Amino acid sequence: MNEKQPLSVDELSLRLKGIIEESGLFSRLAITGEVSGKKEHSTAVYFDLKGEKSLISCLVWRDVYLRSATKIEDGDKIVAYGELGYYQARGKLTFKAYRLEKAGEGKSLAALRELYRKLKLEGLFDREKKKIPSYPEKIAVVTGYRSAAESDILRNLPRRWPLATIVLYSAYVQGERAPASIVGSLRAADASDAEVVILARGGGSNEDLSPFNDETVVRAVASLHKPCVSAVGHEIDVSLVDFASDLRASTPTAACELASPDIDEVSLYLEEMGRRLRRSFSERLSLLRSELEHLRQNPFFLSPLSSYEGKKERLNYLSRSLSATFEKKASSLRRRLSSAEAALASLSPERTLERGYAYLEKDGRPLVSARSIAAGESVKAHLKDGIIRTKVEEVIANGE
């Protein structure tokens, strides 16, 4: 071939296709590897087979796959039987399988399951989940720079909750540098004054999403002081960070819904609360007006002086009644006192002496017994109008 005469791309592609597909060198092959990035379409099932250091794109026609007893999932280790094909339009090699067999669990899936068991035994996934704030004022977003996830969040979050400030912390979300980059951005977001952190990435193959199964990333998510919403991959994708986060969203857009309220719903709620408050205030005001009207109909308020006059008449009546009762009682007591005084007067010594009696006194003491004096002793006899001194001639006591 003359080096000065260049081949067209079409000519080169045609030669490659002939070597790969028509030479027979790459037909009826059996290759083994780990399934990654499986996607089902209407005509075929596409997936990658990974080796230790490389991978190859594969497909199996859908009707062949549906008839096959072997169904594959990401992480499965399989043996694929088929041939190598060359797709000229894209310059891409594809292994076209006509039979699939399971060959055991892939290394990456086995390692992932072992890491899951290890972290679960530590209680990393079973800790008490932090509550997402109801009305956050600042939301931190850790995602790829100018990625589809970033675009989704910046489009949906301000529309949904415009009262929140969004702070972006960009990170590598794919490749070898991704784990350290994600951990650094998570720590920066956690140290900020944001109230909630969203960790987001769009869809991709298992290989693409592998940084979110990295142990350092999972531990960083679990150790955050702020509540974290994870939104990694599509709805069917599940990463270990989903178990470590406080809430898992199926997509970045769904993460916006979990991390913030809907401004329209909040507005409707506030309007309803306003209506209830106004209705409650109106009902209370109506009740107070009814009570006031009832008080206005009270006779006291209708004619305060008439009520006062009635009370005054009642007081005068009670006063007169009390005075009459007191006078009646006093008169009765006076009569009883006069009667008692008369009775006492009739029993006084002076009245007794007026009836002709006298009482004797010896040595300044009343003489009450004949045995208390002897003949010849002197005594005083008290009479009505004077005293007689005399001597006793004879003492005759009763019983002698």
Order of alpha helices (4+ residues) and beta strands (2+ residues): alpha-beta-beta-beta-alpha-beta-beta-alpha-beta-alpha-beta-alpha-beta-alpha-alpha-beta-alpha-beta-alpha-alpha-alpha-alpha-alpha-beta-beta-beta-beta
